[in-house]
Amino acid sequence: MPPFLEPRDTGIVIVESSTLLFLNVVSLFGNAIICLAVYRKRQLRTTTNLFIVALAVCDLSSAVFVMPFSSAVLIKGEWIFGDVYCNVQGFFTVLNIYASPCLIALTAFNRYVRIVKTNMYNKLFSMGKCQLWICSVYVVVTTYIVTQVVVGNQKIQFVPGYAVCTTTHLREAAKVIHYSFVVPVFVVSPIVVTTICCCRIFKTIRRHNKDILPSVQNGSNLYLNISRRELKVSISLFVVVIVFAFCWIPLWVLALMFRFKLVSSLSRNVTLFIMFLVFVSSTINPFIYAGINETFRNEFRRFFKCKSPSIELSTSIELRQ
């Protein structure tokens, strides 16, 4: 594919590039603050927050290695960074596409065990085992991406419609095998696991709230507070899942339609908009966490100097375990 974008009006160039630059800056600082907050605050170093940090790191890699260079492409109208960096950007583009659904599914499973199968939580989600879960995702995804390129099934090159470097297929048979593996493992399975876990979580919380209603009427609110805390965690997960599905499913649908020639072409505005949705997903997640968890929210306030740094943060962490 030629490393050039089709001719655009100056106004379109300004809108596209400024939008992506804005998303890039917000994603970079938002995800960095999430990671920094967990590093600075000991009470945030929980097993659940470890999965949140893993998602933030994945989004941060996009903000560092992908979005700035695509912004430059939208400004210049061509890929100017050479073949070597095209491979680097392409790797992180595909890493984000494959790893993010798996990490979200692991986060959902973590919350499912915490709320529904509480007696199994420490056995399955010690800090060491959580690190092993996360490392396993990155190892499997990285191994698959590198193997496909090394054996000659795929090549990383610039795709003008997306304004990014990504993998392209070199052989038709390898393409069919690729999608036969990737779609079930990196797309369908995480969606199924996440959906089942979210449904079980909300069913359990709803039943628990119904069971503790007599206690509330008698003046006791201990169990209600516990339910509210867990409900907040579940709501944040649910919002992340909804946003992720909204932003990522169009990309997978588009990719499958092109790969299997269900459509011959689409407007560049459509393909670029779908790629922008992926960048929006990397940008908005930190604000979902901050909206639910007050300790994260205080870190954002501290960073933007909306709250004096001398004020002691006394809020207890809500995402407990």
JOCORDA-V200669 format. One record per pair of residues at least 4 apart in sequence whose ideal C-beta (glycine too) atoms are under 8 Angstrom apart, sorted by the first residue. I is the first residue (numbers start at 1). GAP is how many residues later the second one is. D is the distance in whole Angstrom. If there is no record, write none. Layout:
I&GAP&D ; I&GAP&D
This chain:
1&156&6 ; 1&157&6 ; 1&158&6 ; 1&159&6 ; 1&167&8 ; 2&158&7 ; 3&75&5 ; 3&76&4 ; 3&155&5 ; 3&157&7 ; 4&73&7 ; 4&74&5 ; 4&75&8 ; 4&156&7 ; 5&68&7 ; 5&69&7 ; 5&72&5 ; 5&73&7 ; 5&155&5 ; 5&158&7 ; 5&263&8 ; 6&154&7 ; 6&262&6 ; 7&70&8 ; 8&4&4 ; 8&5&5 ; 8&8&8 ; 8&69&7 ; 9&4&7 ; 10&4&6 ; 11&4&6 ; 12&4&6 ; 13&4&6 ; 13&61&7 ; 13&62&7 ; 13&64&7 ; 14&4&6 ; 15&4&6 ; 16&4&7 ; 16&58&5 ; 16&256&7 ; 17&4&6 ; 17&54&6 ; 17&57&4 ; 17&58&5 ; 18&4&6 ; 19&4&7 ; 19&257&7 ; 20&4&6 ; 20&47&6 ; 20&50&6 ; 20&51&5 ; 20&54&6 ; 20&256&7 ; 20&259&7 ; 21&4&6 ; 21&50&5 ; 22&4&6 ; 23&4&6 ; 23&44&7 ; 23&253&7 ; 23&256&5 ; 23&257&6 ; 23&259&8 ; 23&260&5 ; 24&4&6 ; 24&39&6 ; 24&43&4 ; 24&44&6 ; 24&47&6 ; 24&255&8 ; 25&4&6 ; 26&4&6 ; 26&257&5 ; 27&4&6 ; 27&32&6 ; 27&33&8 ; 27&35&7 ; 27&36&4 ; 27&40&7 ; 27&252&7 ; 27&255&5 ; 27&256&4 ; 27&259&8 ; 28&4&6 ; 28&32&7 ; 28&35&4 ; 28&36&7 ; 29&4&6 ; 29&274&8 ; 30&4&7 ; 30&253&7 ; 30&255&8 ; 30&256&3 ; 30&257&6 ; 31&4&7 ; 31&25&4 ; 31&26&8 ; 31&28&5 ; 31&29&4 ; 31&32&6 ; 31&251&7 ; 31&254&7 ; 31&255&5 ; 32&4&6 ; 32&28&6 ; 33&4&6 ; 33&253&7 ; 33&263&8 ; 33&266&6 ; 33&267&6 ; 33&270&6 ; 34&4&7 ; 34&18&7 ; 34&19&7 ; 34&22&4 ; 34&252&5 ; 34&255&6 ; 34&256&8 ; 34&262&7 ; 35&4&6 ; 35&18&6 ; 35&21&5 ; 35&22&7 ; 35&25&7 ; 36&4&6 ; 36&263&7 ; 37&4&6 ; 37&7&6 ; 37&258&7 ; 37&259&6 ; 37&262&4 ; 38&6&5 ; 38&7&6 ; 38&11&6 ; 38&14&8 ; 38&15&5 ; 40&4&8 ; 40&259&8 ; 41&4&8 ; 41&254&6 ; 41&258&8 ; 41&272&8 ; 41&276&8 ; 43&252&7 ; 43&273&7 ; 43&274&5 ; 44&5&5 ; 44&251&6 ; 44&252&8 ; 44&273&6 ; 44&275&8 ; 45&4&7 ; 45&5&8 ; 46&4&7 ; 46&271&7 ; 46&273&6 ; 46&274&6 ; 46&275&5 ; 47&4&8 ; 47&63&7 ; 47&78&5 ; 47&79&7 ; 47&80&6 ; 47&83&5 ; 47&274&6 ; 48&4&7 ; 48&59&7 ; 48&62&6 ; 48&63&7 ; 48&66&7 ; 48&185&7 ; 48&271&5 ; 48&272&8 ; 48&273&6 ; 49&4&6 ; 49&270&6 ; 50&4&7 ; 50&77&7 ; 50&80&5 ; 50&81&7 ; 50&84&7 ; 51&4&7 ; 51&52&6 ; 51&55&6 ; 51&56&4 ; 51&59&6 ; 51&79&7 ; 51&83&7 ; 52&4&6 ; 52&55&7 ; 52&237&6 ; 52&267&8 ; 53&4&6 ; 54&4&7 ; 54&49&5 ; 54&80&5 ; 54&83&8 ; 55&4&6 ; 55&45&7 ; 55&48&5 ; 55&49&7 ; 55&52&7 ; 55&185&8 ; 55&230&6 ; 56&4&6 ; 56&229&7 ; 56&230&7 ; 57&4&7 ; 58&4&7 ; 58&37&7 ; 58&38&6 ; 58&41&5 ; 58&42&6 ; 58&45&6 ; 58&224&8 ; 59&4&7 ; 59&37&7 ; 59&41&8 ; 59&222&8 ; 59&223&4 ; 59&224&8 ; 59&226&6 ; 59&227&8 ; 60&4&6 ; 61&4&6 ; 61&5&8 ; 61&31&5 ; 61&34&7 ; 61&35&7 ; 62&4&5 ; 62&5&6 ; 62&30&6 ; 62&31&8 ; 62&34&5 ; 62&217&7 ; 62&220&5 ; 63&4&5 ; 63&5&8 ; 63&219&6 ; 64&4&7 ; 65&4&8 ; 65&23&6 ; 65&24&6 ; 65&27&4 ; 66&4&6 ; 66&23&6 ; 66&26&5 ; 66&27&5 ; 66&30&7 ; 66&98&6 ; 67&4&6 ; 67&212&6 ; 67&215&8 ; 68&4&7 ; 69&4&7 ; 69&12&6 ; 69&16&7 ; 69&20&6 ; 70&4&7 ; 70&19&8 ; 70&93&5 ; 70&94&5 ; 70&205&8 ; 71&4&7 ; 72&4&6 ; 72&8&7 ; 72&9&8 ; 73&4&7 ; 73&5&7 ; 73&6&6 ; 73&7&8 ; 73&85&8 ; 73&90&5 ; 73&91&8 ; 74&89&6 ; 76&4&6 ; 79&7&7 ; 79&79&4 ; 79&86&7 ; 81&4&4 ; 81&5&7 ; 81&8&8 ; 82&4&7 ; 83&4&7 ; 84&4&7 ; 85&4&6 ; 86&4&6 ; 86&70&6 ; 86&71&7 ; 86&72&6 ; 86&79&4 ; 87&4&6 ; 87&69&5 ; 87&78&7 ; 88&4&7 ; 89&4&6 ; 89&75&6 ; 89&76&5 ; 90&4&6 ; 90&66&3 ; 90&67&7 ; 90&74&7 ; 90&75&4 ; 90&76&5 ; 90&77&6 ; 91&4&6 ; 91&54&6 ; 91&55&8 ; 91&65&7 ; 92&4&6 ; 93&4&7 ; 93&71&5 ; 93&72&7 ; 93&73&5 ; 94&4&6 ; 94&51&5 ; 94&72&6 ; 94&73&6 ; 95&4&5 ; 95&43&8 ; 95&46&6 ; 95&47&7 ; 95&50&7 ; 96&4&6 ; 96&182&8 ; 96&186&7 ; 97&89&8 ; 97&151&8 ; 97&154&7 ; 97&181&8 ; 98&4&7 ; 98&43&5 ; 98&46&7 ; 98&47&7 ; 98&84&7 ; 98&88&5 ; 99&4&6 ; 99&38&6 ; 99&39&6 ; 99&42&5 ; 100&4&6 ; 100&144&7 ; 100&148&7 ; 100&181&8 ; 101&4&6 ; 101&85&6 ; 101&86&6 ; 101&89&4 ; 101&90&7 ; 101&93&8 ; 101&143&7 ; 101&147&7 ; 102&4&6 ; 102&35&5 ; 102&39&7 ; 102&84&7 ; 102&88&5 ; 103&4&6 ; 103&31&7 ; 103&34&6 ; 104&4&6 ; 104&86&6 ; 104&90&6 ; 104&136&7 ; 104&137&6 ; 104&140&6 ; 105&4&6 ; 105&84&7 ; 105&85&4 ; 105&86&8 ; 105&88&4 ; 105&89&5 ; 105&92&8 ; 106&4&6 ; 106&27&6 ; 106&28&7 ; 106&31&7 ; 107&4&7 ; 107&130&6 ; 107&133&8 ; 108&4&6 ; 108&85&7 ; 108&86&4 ; 108&89&4 ; 108&90&6 ; 108&93&8 ; 108&129&6 ; 108&133&7 ; 109&4&6 ; 109&84&6 ; 109&88&6 ; 110&4&6 ; 110&15&6 ; 110&20&8 ; 111&4&6 ; 111&86&7 ; 111&90&6 ; 111&122&6 ; 111&123&6 ; 111&126&6 ; 112&4&5 ; 112&5&7 ; 112&84&8 ; 112&85&4 ; 112&88&6 ; 112&89&6 ; 113&4&5 ; 113&5&8 ; 113&7&6 ; 113&8&5 ; 113&11&6 ; 113&12&6 ; 114&4&7 ; 114&7&5 ; 114&11&8 ; 114&116&8 ; 114&207&6 ; 115&86&5 ; 115&89&5 ; 115&90&7 ; 115&115&6 ; 115&119&7 ; 116&84&5 ; 116&85&7 ; 116&88&5 ; 117&4&7 ; 120&4&6 ; 121&4&6 ; 121&200&7 ; 122&4&6 ; 124&5&7 ; 125&4&6 ; 125&5&6 ; 125&196&8 ; 126&4&7 ; 127&4&7 ; 128&4&6 ; 129&4&6 ; 130&4&7 ; 131&4&6 ; 132&4&6 ; 133&4&7 ; 134&4&7 ; 135&4&6 ; 136&4&6 ; 137&4&6 ; 138&4&6 ; 139&4&6 ; 140&4&6 ; 141&4&6 ; 141&45&8 ; 142&4&6 ; 143&4&6 ; 144&4&6 ; 144&37&8 ; 144&38&8 ; 145&4&7 ; 145&22&7 ; 146&4&6 ; 147&4&6 ; 148&5&5 ; 148&6&4 ; 148&19&7 ; 148&26&8 ; 148&30&7 ; 149&4&8 ; 149&5&5 ; 149&6&7 ; 149&7&6 ; 149&18&7 ; 152&18&6 ; 152&19&8 ; 153&16&7 ; 153&17&6 ; 153&18&6 ; 153&21&4 ; 153&24&8 ; 153&25&7 ; 154&13&4 ; 154&14&7 ; 154&15&6 ; 154&16&6 ; 154&20&7 ; 154&24&7 ; 155&12&7 ; 155&13&6 ; 155&15&6 ; 156&9&6 ; 156&10&7 ; 156&11&6 ; 156&12&8 ; 157&8&6 ; 157&9&8 ; 157&11&6 ; 158&6&8 ; 158&7&5 ; 159&4&8 ; 159&5&6 ; 159&6&7 ; 159&7&6 ; 159&9&7 ; 160&108&8 ; 161&105&8 ; 161&107&6 ; 161&110&4 ; 161&111&7 ; 162&4&6 ; 162&109&6 ; 162&110&7 ; 162&113&5 ; 163&109&6 ; 163&112&6 ; 164&111&7 ; 169&5&6 ; 169&6&4 ; 169&9&7 ; 169&90&7 ; 170&4&7 ; 171&4&7 ; 172&4&7 ; 173&4&7 ; 174&4&6 ; 175&4&7 ; 175&84&6 ; 176&4&6 ; 177&4&7 ; 178&4&6 ; 179&4&5 ; 179&77&7 ; 179&80&6 ; 179&81&8 ; 180&4&7 ; 181&4&6 ; 182&4&5 ; 182&5&7 ; 183&4&5 ; 183&5&6 ; 183&69&8 ; 183&73&8 ; 184&4&5 ; 184&5&6 ; 185&4&6 ; 186&4&7 ; 187&4&6 ; 187&65&6 ; 188&4&6 ; 189&4&6 ; 190&4&6 ; 191&4&6 ; 191&54&8 ; 192&4&6 ; 193&4&6 ; 194&4&6 ; 194&47&6 ; 195&4&6 ; 196&4&6 ; 197&4&6 ; 198&4&6 ; 198&36&8 ; 198&39&7 ; 198&40&6 ; 198&43&6 ; 199&4&6 ; 200&4&6 ; 201&4&6 ; 201&33&5 ; 201&36&8 ; 202&4&6 ; 202&32&7 ; 202&36&8 ; 203&4&6 ; 204&4&6 ; 205&4&6 ; 205&22&6 ; 205&25&6 ; 205&26&6 ; 205&29&6 ; 206&4&7 ; 207&4&6 ; 208&4&6 ; 208&15&8 ; 208&19&6 ; 209&4&7 ; 209&15&8 ; 209&18&5 ; 212&4&6 ; 212&11&4 ; 212&12&6 ; 212&15&7 ; 213&4&6 ; 214&4&6 ; 215&5&4 ; 215&6&8 ; 215&7&8 ; 215&8&6 ; 215&9&8 ; 216&4&7 ; 216&5&6 ; 216&7&8 ; 216&8&5 ; 221&4&6 ; 222&4&7 ; 223&4&6 ; 224&4&6 ; 225&4&7 ; 226&4&7 ; 227&4&6 ; 228&4&6 ; 229&4&7 ; 229&89&5 ; 229&91&7 ; 230&4&6 ; 231&4&6 ; 232&4&7 ; 232&60&5 ; 232&61&8 ; 232&86&6 ; 233&4&7 ; 233&59&7 ; 233&85&7 ; 233&86&5 ; 234&4&6 ; 235&4&6 ; 235&57&6 ; 236&4&6 ; 236&52&6 ; 236&53&6 ; 236&55&7 ; 236&56&4 ; 236&57&7 ; 236&83&8 ; 237&4&6 ; 238&4&6 ; 239&4&6 ; 239&49&5 ; 239&53&8 ; 240&4&6 ; 240&45&6 ; 240&48&6 ; 241&4&6 ; 242&4&6 ; 243&4&6 ; 243&38&6 ; 243&41&6 ; 243&42&7 ; 243&45&7 ; 244&4&6 ; 244&37&6 ; 245&4&5 ; 246&31&7 ; 247&4&8 ; 247&30&4 ; 247&31&6 ; 247&33&6 ; 247&34&4 ; 248&4&7 ; 248&29&7 ; 248&30&6 ; 248&33&6 ; 249&4&6 ; 250&4&6 ; 250&24&5 ; 250&27&6 ; 251&4&6 ; 251&23&5 ; 251&24&7 ; 251&26&7 ; 251&27&6 ; 252&4&6 ; 253&4&6 ; 254&4&6 ; 254&12&7 ; 254&16&8 ; 254&17&7 ; 254&20&6 ; 255&4&6 ; 256&4&6 ; 256&6&7 ; 257&5&4 ; 257&6&5 ; 258&4&8 ; 258&5&7 ; 258&8&8 ; 266&4&5 ; 266&5&6 ; 267&4&7 ; 268&4&6 ; 269&4&6 ; 270&4&7 ; 271&4&7 ; 272&4&6 ; 273&4&7 ; 274&4&7 ; 275&4&7 ; 276&4&6 ; 277&4&7 ; 278&4&7 ; 279&4&6 ; 280&4&6 ; 281&4&7 ; 284&4&6 ; 285&4&7 ; 286&4&6 ; 286&10&8 ; 287&4&6 ; 288&4&7 ; 289&4&6 ; 289&7&5 ; 290&6&4 ; 290&7&5 ; 290&9&8 ; 290&10&5 ; 291&6&7 ; 292&4&8 ; 292&26&7 ; 292&27&8 ; 293&4&7 ; 293&24&7 ; 293&25&5 ; 293&26&5 ; 294&4&6 ; 294&21&5 ; 294&24&7 ; 295&4&7 ; 295&18&7 ; 295&20&6 ; 295&22&5 ; 295&23&8 ; 296&4&7 ; 297&4&7 ; 298&4&6 ; 298&9&7 ; 298&15&5 ; 298&17&6 ; 299&4&6 ; 300&4&6 ; 300&6&8 ; 301&5&4 ; 301&6&4 ; 302&4&8 ; 302&5&6 ; 302&7&6 ; 305&4&8 ; 307&4&6
